[in-house]
Amino acid sequence: MNLSAELERWLPAPTRELLTLIGHCAAQKGYRACLVGGAVRDLLLGETSLDLDIVVEGDALDVTRSLATSGGPAPVFHQRFGTATLVSGSFRVDLATARNESYHRPGALPSVRPGSIEQDLLRRDFTMNAMAVRLGTERHGELVDPYGGRGDLQHGLLRVLHEASFKDDATRMLRGVRYEQRLGFAFEKFTLALLTRELPYVKCISGDRLRHEIEHMLAEREPEQMLWRLGALGVLAAIDESLDFGPGQFEAFRRAKANRLTAARSELLFWCVLGWGLDKEGLASVATRLNLPGRLLGPMQDSFLLRVFEADLDRPGLRPSDVVGLLCDKSTASLSAAELLYGRSLARSRVSLYLTRLRHIRPALDGRMLRQLGFVEGPAIGSALARLRVARLNGEVGSREQE
């Protein structure tokens, strides 16, 4: 099967010409160059892909240096990894030498050595990502599909390339769920059985790698579907037995997305919702397992305290200043999670009131004005301002003159 016509429709002319040039430079040195992986999958699906991975059966850096003398864009070399990056308009083009790999123990990073295109494709997670397209030769555009990826793609199936796939790298379970839910695919029967059997190998993966996979999910359009599926398959429990994703969290994710928050604010809120059901010991366990950085752990700890505060916030007769006292040092993300997940309507409405109005109320007078009124510099000014804010919050004063 030749995909030259599809490439012509899929890529703008400058990027298409760059890929052809890469293929020609490789061929002149006796190498093969191919577009590989997710870009080929997206090409066949008709989806946009701005990240183009090129594998060279030979020396990728040698080919990249030749490009610079053949009119190609200036490359950035990553000597440590033996790779190079080119930018063509909106497209990022990464070149790497074809590799063969082996795993000395489950979950370890692989040992790599130069290999063939076919061996490089065998390293991939699923057959749909194990295809290549030849570049820049008389066979330009020819599909290389040694493992049946195109057929699985047509049938919407996720199939691992060998029986040890999940054992070698259990993060493939999380990536598989991400593809399954994003594309509307299904795990092939044997692959699903392997996933279930190899769940214990999730314990072999570092916390950083697992957290990064979850972060990729949280950036998707429907992260709640992916987390729900992880829970149903037992992957969340395999990460940490405290982790769960119930109907309330699912619905909270849906409502949070409707608020159209920035990506950074959405991520913090999603982590707070994901950790909402954890008790103190569970939160500590998950924090250790996923090596949570402070930017995530702080708001999640606030969320734990807010769960404890729900009964207090539901008490009749609570003054606005009391609400502020309970909530003033909590992160916005944790408060937004409480607003979504509180089951008691009065507590929920008080969190909403704090977020929209109470936290913005300040006295009209400030420290400079108090000094002009005769206050001596020191703690007395801070105490006076705190009392004025309480009075403002509770409606005891309503103007600068009354203060």
C-alpha positions as CSV (number, residue, x, y, z in Angstrom):
1,M,0.0,0.0,0.0
2,N,1.4,3.4,-1.0
3,L,0.3,6.5,1.0
4,S,2.0,9.2,-1.2
5,A,-1.3,10.8,-2.1
6,E,-2.5,10.8,1.5
7,L,0.8,12.4,2.6
8,E,0.3,15.1,0.0
9,R,-3.2,15.9,1.3
10,W,-2.1,15.6,5.0
11,L,1.0,17.8,5.1
12,P,1.7,21.3,3.8
13,A,4.2,21.5,0.9
14,P,7.2,22.7,3.0
15,T,6.9,19.9,5.5
16,R,6.3,17.3,2.9
17,E,9.4,18.5,1.0
18,L,11.4,18.3,4.2
19,L,10.4,14.7,4.7
20,T,11.3,13.8,1.2
21,L,14.7,15.6,1.6
22,I,15.4,13.5,4.8
23,G,14.6,10.4,2.8
24,H,17.0,11.4,0.0
25,C,19.8,12.3,2.4
26,A,19.4,8.9,4.1
27,A,19.4,7.0,0.8
28,Q,22.6,8.8,-0.3
29,K,24.3,7.3,2.7
30,G,22.9,3.8,2.2
31,Y,20.3,4.2,5.0
32,R,16.5,3.9,5.2
33,A,14.4,6.7,6.6
34,C,10.7,6.3,7.6
35,L,7.9,8.3,9.2
36,V,6.9,6.1,12.2
37,G,4.5,5.7,15.1
38,G,1.6,7.9,16.0
39,A,2.0,10.1,13.0
40,V,1.3,7.2,10.6
41,R,-1.7,6.1,12.7
42,D,-3.1,9.7,12.5
43,L,-2.4,9.8,8.8
44,L,-4.5,6.7,8.3
45,L,-7.2,8.1,10.5
46,G,-7.2,11.5,8.8
47,E,-6.3,13.2,12.1
48,T,-3.9,16.1,12.6
49,S,-0.5,15.3,14.0
50,L,2.0,18.1,14.6
51,D,4.7,15.8,16.0
52,L,6.4,13.8,13.3
53,D,8.9,11.0,14.3
54,I,11.5,9.9,11.7
55,V,13.5,6.8,12.3
56,V,16.7,6.2,10.3
57,E,18.1,2.7,9.8
58,G,21.6,4.0,10.1
59,D,23.0,7.2,11.8
60,A,20.3,9.7,12.3
61,L,22.7,12.5,13.4
62,D,24.8,11.9,10.2
63,V,21.6,12.4,8.1
64,T,20.7,15.5,10.1
65,R,24.1,17.0,9.5
66,S,23.7,16.4,5.7
67,L,20.3,18.2,5.8
68,A,22.0,21.4,7.0
69,T,24.1,21.4,3.8
70,S,21.2,20.5,1.6
71,G,18.9,23.5,2.3
72,G,17.1,22.0,5.3
73,P,16.1,24.0,8.4
74,A,18.7,24.4,11.2
75,P,18.6,21.4,13.5
76,V,18.9,21.1,17.3
77,F,21.0,18.2,18.3
78,H,20.4,16.1,21.4
79,Q,23.8,14.4,21.6
80,R,23.0,12.5,24.9
81,F,20.0,10.7,23.2
82,G,21.4,10.5,19.7
83,T,18.5,12.5,18.3
84,A,17.8,15.7,16.5
85,T,14.8,18.1,16.1
86,L,13.8,20.2,13.2
87,V,10.9,22.7,13.0
88,S,8.8,23.1,9.9
89,G,6.1,25.7,10.4
90,S,3.8,24.2,13.0
91,F,5.4,20.8,12.8
92,R,8.1,19.4,15.0
93,V,10.2,16.7,13.3
94,D,12.3,14.4,15.5
95,L,14.9,12.2,14.0
96,A,16.3,9.1,15.8
97,T,18.4,6.1,14.9
98,A,16.4,2.8,14.6
99,R,16.8,0.8,17.8
100,N,16.4,-2.6,19.2
101,E,15.8,-2.9,22.9
102,S,15.6,-5.3,25.8
103,Y,14.4,-5.1,29.4
104,H,16.6,-6.5,32.1
105,R,13.7,-6.4,34.6
106,P,10.0,-5.4,34.6
107,G,9.4,-1.7,34.6
108,A,13.1,-0.8,34.1
109,L,14.1,1.6,31.3
110,P,15.2,-0.6,28.4
111,S,18.8,-1.2,27.1
112,V,18.9,0.0,23.5
113,R,21.2,-0.7,20.6
114,P,21.1,0.1,16.9
115,G,18.5,-2.0,15.0
116,S,16.4,-2.2,11.9
117,I,13.2,-0.4,11.1
118,E,11.2,-3.6,11.9
119,Q,13.0,-4.0,15.2
120,D,12.3,-0.4,16.1
121,L,8.6,-0.8,15.4
122,L,8.5,-3.9,17.6
123,R,9.4,-1.6,20.5
124,R,6.1,0.2,20.3
125,D,3.1,-0.2,22.6
126,F,0.4,-1.3,20.2
127,T,0.2,-2.5,16.6
128,M,-1.6,0.6,15.5
129,N,1.5,2.6,16.5
130,A,3.9,0.1,14.9
131,M,3.7,1.2,11.3
132,A,6.0,3.2,9.1
133,V,6.0,5.1,5.8
134,R,9.1,5.0,3.6
135,L,10.6,8.4,2.7
136,G,12.4,9.8,-0.3
137,T,13.2,6.8,-2.4
138,E,11.6,5.1,-5.4
139,R,9.4,3.5,-2.8
140,H,8.4,6.8,-1.2
141,G,5.1,6.6,0.6
142,E,5.1,2.8,0.9
143,L,3.5,1.6,4.1
144,V,5.7,-0.7,6.3
145,D,3.3,-2.8,8.4
146,P,5.0,-6.0,9.7
147,Y,2.7,-6.5,12.6
148,G,-0.8,-5.9,11.2
149,G,-1.4,-2.5,12.6
150,R,-3.5,-1.2,9.7
151,G,-6.0,-4.1,10.1
152,D,-6.3,-3.5,13.8
153,L,-6.7,0.3,13.2
154,Q,-9.5,-0.4,10.7
155,H,-11.2,-2.7,13.3
156,G,-10.7,-0.3,16.2
157,L,-8.5,-2.8,18.1
158,L,-5.7,-2.2,20.6
159,R,-3.3,-5.2,20.4
160,V,0.1,-5.5,22.0
161,L,3.0,-6.7,19.9
162,H,4.2,-9.5,22.2
163,E,3.1,-11.4,25.3
164,A,5.7,-9.6,27.6
165,S,4.6,-6.1,26.6
166,F,2.8,-5.1,29.8
167,K,5.3,-6.9,31.9
168,D,8.2,-5.0,30.3
169,D,6.4,-1.6,30.7
170,A,3.1,-1.4,32.6
171,T,2.6,2.3,31.6
172,R,1.3,0.8,28.4
173,M,-1.9,-0.1,30.3
174,L,-2.5,3.6,31.0
175,R,-1.7,4.6,27.4
176,G,-3.9,1.9,26.1
177,V,-6.9,3.2,28.1
178,R,-6.1,6.7,26.9
179,Y,-6.2,5.5,23.2
180,E,-9.2,3.3,23.9
181,Q,-11.3,6.2,25.2
182,R,-10.0,8.9,22.9
183,L,-10.5,6.9,19.7
184,G,-13.5,4.8,20.7
185,F,-11.4,1.6,20.3
186,A,-11.4,-1.7,22.3
187,F,-8.7,-3.9,23.7
188,E,-8.3,-7.1,21.6
189,K,-9.4,-10.1,23.7
190,F,-5.9,-11.5,24.3
191,T,-4.5,-8.1,25.1
192,L,-7.2,-7.4,27.6
193,A,-6.5,-10.8,29.3
194,L,-2.8,-9.9,29.4
195,L,-3.6,-6.5,31.0
196,T,-5.6,-8.1,33.7
197,R,-3.0,-10.8,34.3
198,E,-0.1,-8.4,34.5
199,L,-1.6,-5.8,36.8
200,P,0.9,-6.6,39.6
201,Y,3.7,-5.2,37.3
202,V,2.3,-1.7,37.8
203,K,4.2,-1.8,41.1
204,C,7.4,-1.9,39.2
205,I,6.9,1.5,37.6
206,S,8.3,4.6,39.2
207,G,5.9,7.2,40.7
208,D,7.1,9.9,38.3
209,R,6.3,7.8,35.2
210,L,2.8,6.9,36.5
211,R,2.1,10.5,37.5
212,H,3.1,11.7,34.0
213,E,0.7,9.2,32.4
214,I,-2.1,10.4,34.6
215,E,-1.2,14.0,33.7
216,H,-1.5,13.1,30.0
217,M,-5.0,11.8,30.7
218,L,-6.0,14.9,32.6
219,A,-5.1,17.0,29.5
220,E,-7.5,15.0,27.3
221,R,-11.0,16.0,26.4
222,E,-12.7,13.3,28.4
223,P,-10.4,12.5,31.3
224,E,-13.3,11.2,33.4
225,Q,-13.9,8.4,31.0
226,M,-10.3,7.3,31.1
227,L,-10.1,7.4,34.9
228,W,-13.4,5.5,35.2
229,R,-12.0,2.9,32.9
230,L,-8.7,2.7,34.9
231,G,-10.8,2.0,38.0
232,A,-12.9,-0.6,36.3
233,L,-9.9,-2.5,35.0
234,G,-8.2,-2.4,38.4
235,V,-5.3,-0.2,37.3
236,L,-6.0,2.5,39.8
237,A,-6.0,0.0,42.7
238,A,-2.8,-1.5,41.2
239,I,-1.2,2.0,41.5
240,D,-2.3,2.4,45.1
241,E,-5.1,0.5,46.8
242,S,-6.4,3.8,48.2
243,L,-7.1,5.2,44.7
244,D,-10.7,5.1,43.4
245,F,-12.8,7.1,41.0
246,G,-16.5,7.0,41.8
247,P,-19.7,8.4,40.3
248,G,-19.4,11.7,42.2
249,Q,-15.9,12.3,41.0
250,F,-17.0,11.4,37.4
251,E,-19.8,14.0,37.5
252,A,-17.5,16.6,39.2
253,F,-15.1,16.2,36.3
254,R,-17.9,16.8,33.8
255,R,-19.1,19.9,35.6
256,A,-15.6,21.2,36.0
257,K,-15.0,21.0,32.2
258,A,-18.1,23.1,31.6
259,N,-16.4,26.0,33.5
260,R,-13.8,26.3,30.8
261,L,-10.8,26.8,33.1
262,T,-7.3,27.3,31.9
263,A,-5.3,24.1,31.5
264,A,-3.2,24.8,34.6
265,R,-6.3,25.5,36.8
266,S,-8.1,22.4,35.4
267,E,-5.2,20.2,36.2
268,L,-5.0,21.3,39.8
269,L,-8.8,20.9,40.2
270,F,-8.8,17.5,38.6
271,W,-6.1,16.3,41.0
272,C,-8.1,17.6,44.0
273,V,-11.2,15.8,42.7
274,L,-9.3,12.6,42.0
275,G,-8.0,12.6,45.6
276,W,-11.2,13.7,47.2
277,G,-12.2,10.4,48.7
278,L,-8.8,9.7,50.3
279,D,-8.4,9.7,54.1
280,K,-5.2,11.0,55.7
281,E,-3.3,7.7,55.4
282,G,-4.5,7.2,51.8
283,L,-3.4,10.7,50.8
284,A,0.0,10.1,52.3
285,S,0.3,6.7,50.5
286,V,-0.8,8.2,47.1
287,A,1.6,11.2,47.6
288,T,4.5,8.8,48.2
289,R,3.5,6.4,45.4
290,L,3.2,9.1,42.7
291,N,5.9,11.3,44.1
292,L,3.5,14.2,44.1
293,P,5.2,17.6,43.9
294,G,4.2,20.4,46.3
295,R,2.1,22.2,43.7
296,L,-0.2,19.2,43.6
297,L,0.1,17.9,47.2
298,G,-0.7,21.2,48.8
299,P,-4.2,21.6,47.2
300,M,-4.9,17.9,47.7
301,Q,-4.2,18.3,51.4
302,D,-6.5,21.3,51.5
303,S,-9.2,19.1,49.9
304,F,-8.8,16.6,52.7
305,L,-9.3,19.4,55.3
306,L,-12.3,20.7,53.4
307,R,-14.0,17.3,53.6
308,V,-13.6,17.5,57.3
309,F,-15.0,21.0,57.4
310,E,-18.2,20.2,55.5
311,A,-20.2,19.6,58.6
312,D,-19.0,22.9,60.2
313,L,-19.9,24.8,57.0
314,D,-23.4,23.3,57.1
315,R,-24.2,24.6,60.6
316,P,-27.1,27.2,60.7
317,G,-26.2,30.6,62.0
318,L,-22.6,30.6,60.8
319,R,-21.5,34.1,60.2
320,P,-19.7,35.2,57.0
321,S,-16.5,35.9,59.1
322,D,-16.7,32.3,60.4
323,V,-16.9,31.0,56.8
324,V,-13.8,33.1,55.9
325,G,-12.0,31.9,58.9
326,L,-12.5,28.3,57.8
327,L,-11.7,28.8,54.1
328,C,-9.3,31.7,53.8
329,D,-6.0,29.7,53.7
330,K,-7.3,27.0,51.3
331,S,-6.3,26.9,47.6
332,T,-8.8,27.9,44.9
333,A,-8.5,24.4,43.3
334,S,-9.5,22.7,46.6
335,L,-12.4,25.1,47.1
336,S,-13.6,24.5,43.6
337,A,-13.5,20.8,44.2
338,A,-15.5,21.2,47.4
339,E,-18.0,23.3,45.5
340,L,-18.4,20.4,43.1
341,L,-18.4,17.5,45.6
342,Y,-20.1,18.7,48.8
343,G,-23.3,16.8,49.4
344,R,-24.7,19.3,51.8
345,S,-26.3,22.3,50.0
346,L,-25.7,24.9,52.7
347,A,-22.0,24.0,52.9
348,R,-21.8,24.1,49.1
349,S,-23.5,27.5,48.9
350,R,-21.1,28.9,51.5
351,V,-18.1,27.8,49.5
352,S,-19.6,29.4,46.4
353,L,-20.3,32.6,48.3
354,Y,-16.7,32.7,49.6
355,L,-15.3,32.1,46.1
356,T,-17.5,34.8,44.4
357,R,-17.7,37.5,47.1
358,L,-16.5,37.0,50.7
359,R,-12.8,36.5,49.9
360,H,-12.8,39.8,48.1
361,I,-14.2,41.9,50.9
362,R,-11.6,44.1,52.6
363,P,-12.0,47.2,54.9
364,A,-11.8,50.6,53.2
365,L,-9.2,51.7,55.7
366,D,-5.6,50.5,55.4
367,G,-2.5,50.7,57.6
368,R,-1.4,54.1,56.4
369,M,-4.8,55.6,57.2
370,L,-4.8,54.0,60.7
371,R,-1.4,55.6,61.4
372,Q,-2.8,58.9,60.3
373,L,-5.6,58.4,62.8
374,G,-3.1,57.9,65.6
375,F,-2.3,54.2,65.7
376,V,1.3,53.3,66.6
377,E,3.2,51.1,64.2
378,G,3.1,47.5,65.3
379,P,0.7,44.6,65.9
380,A,-2.1,46.8,66.9
381,I,-2.6,47.9,63.3
382,G,-2.9,44.3,62.1
383,S,-5.4,43.5,64.9
384,A,-7.5,46.6,64.0
385,L,-7.5,45.7,60.3
386,A,-8.6,42.1,61.1
387,R,-11.5,43.4,63.3
388,L,-12.5,45.8,60.6
389,R,-12.6,43.0,58.1
390,V,-14.8,40.9,60.4
391,A,-17.1,43.9,60.8
392,R,-17.3,44.4,57.1
393,L,-18.0,40.7,56.4
394,N,-20.8,40.5,59.0
395,G,-22.4,43.7,57.8
396,E,-21.7,45.6,61.1
397,V,-20.1,48.4,59.1
398,G,-20.8,49.3,55.5
399,S,-18.8,52.4,54.7
400,R,-15.4,54.0,55.3
401,E,-17.0,56.5,57.7
402,Q,-18.5,53.7,59.8
403,E,-15.2,52.0,60.0
